[in-house]
């Protein structure tokens, strides 16, 4: 949004323009000199010769105000500039390099921050004498810790982003990474803080001059206040003009700074969907409303306001859930399934609204209820489990308090009874140490435990319906299987209806009685689970089933695998812990493996197994304390040389692309940084790369937020190919994608390998995906390699019990209850043996 469309910013800009004009041209605009005395005007009120009156010495107030603007504003700018330069440079270096740089800088700035600033400034003036430049530079020096702490925190937060890792993997120098990727992201914090700093410096300078410690006889707003204070009883109006100038300047700078920040950071509101249009041909007819339905959604249409107008994200959806029934709501990202659920529960964001349709629960119309009436339904009668457990637990409160609050609010239990009930629920959802988890904060528990806590909260009031939105998406296959076992047992035990939102057909086959498929905000088809899997009626459903990795054709081992390209021997990686005397945590323990030329080695394991750390060690992003890594028979080269041989595709396609840069700039940066092409040649290569990964030519002008998940991952693959590497580390490259997009990206990777002979170290937790793309598979657990072998052998007839448990935990899109029960029994049996 343009600054001109913000009235407050426009007024602030006009005020500051007047201040700048006064500072630059005040000597020419003033009717008198700053020290020209007219005794007849002493303490005189505003009049023809003196528009703002005269001060106690007979000097013209307007002239003093104009002449004093330059000294006052320039002094504040000097202080703010010194603070910004010191704070930004030191904060960026400390936040980016951490370790000793952070320790030394933080100690020095904390010491500086502990000093009483105003008293120290007064002492400085007393010792050094009244000098505007020296005093205000010293003020900036004392103010720099506030900027340092802000920039350091922002830099440390940005440093952990995947796009910073991607820049380092591309061989960019640290200085270039900081300049191109860190500073543009922390600029908003700097833009907000700088006006506040300027205002504080201006007030401090005015205070020094007010106390008479400034340069004797110099015109400034603070000196004018000093004169006004001396004559406060005879001419109280004298303080109005300098006071108004100070207040207006400080307020205008602050307002304009916030407006500039907002203008730089503003982006159009995006929503998955399409503009309102006539409805296309209907797919399978929706099921007729059932009289006995617990939840009945009929003709639901949801729209969102965006910068381009109103967009329809859900269009005429019908859905029923009967008592005790488990219904799956399936679709790709952007299909509208989550928006359907949020609309039904009255949880749409402010930009969204229910434009048409009905949502009835137990006969009551939810869309017509007030927020207070909805709160009597949500929680006591409808439980909700969201997709991201960590973001739905308040980090400021312990787990126990977040479970106790709804129990007391909805059931009226005493604090003691609510605590006892919460502990029972934690034990019921399979948490081994309920007391410890009850007292823990969310950051102290794992993702799987957090999901169990959310489930405990959702069932705490014995709801009739449980809505679970992608409850297993972010979990490992073993934890995923355990959570589904928990949901299944709770549903059976309480005869509770469940609406399960997912894109995973394996989850549907394992849990659901009936399935509803959505695409582009519309219902595609609805059928009993076994019928849909055996005889899907719509081509889209058939495509979804075919895209599942369990149904994909198995890869044959490549005959072109050459000698070892990457050799890892007895690798050890330790991560230091915070706190004096705490030993480091060993993440990799004597790991050895090889990747041949033109080969794909799949690396499988649960979260915490060390597989990602192994990939980061090869990329130079993890601290190696022992063992060796050789590439092409030689020790790994430095960052710049390594970038041209080894590249990476990271797990999250969105966070691996800098949101402040266009796709073209992201792709061209490695080529220019390595001097592999001039600008014209680089542009030509980028066009070829986009075509190679099957993206439209106009993609380069867009930003990551404007692309779909699959398009973002194609951009990440293009970036990895830009320097022509021989080895690419693929770290969970398809785990965040829908099955159809996943299949397309896997096919692209296979095609690129066939055409270029590149090798892949393919890291994943999904054995089905790994089987489809790998020549060999290595399995990790607890930082140790437990099994290595041919992909077909490891994924179908594993030798190690841990690998067998991983295989049995994987969700297979097979709706046959007997086969699913047999798989669960085998998995639980293996888990029992491991615990024994």
Beta strands, then each sheet from edge to edge (+ up, - down):
strand 1: 274-275
strand 2: 293-306
strand 3: 309-322
strand 4: 326-330
strand 5: 352-361
strand 6: 364-365
strand 7: 382-385
strand 8: 465-469
strand 9: 497-502
strand 10: 514-519
strand 11: 522-528
strand 12: 564-575
strand 13: 585-596
strand 14: 600-604
strand 15: 624-631
strand 16: 634-635
strand 17: 646-649
strand 18: 727-731
strand 19: 759-764
strand 20: 776-781
strand 21: 784-790
sheet 1: 1+ 3- 2+ 5- 6+
sheet 2: 7+ 8+ 9+ 4+ 10+ 11-
sheet 3: 13+ 12- 15+ 16-
sheet 4: 17+ 18+ 19+ 14+ 20+ 21-
end
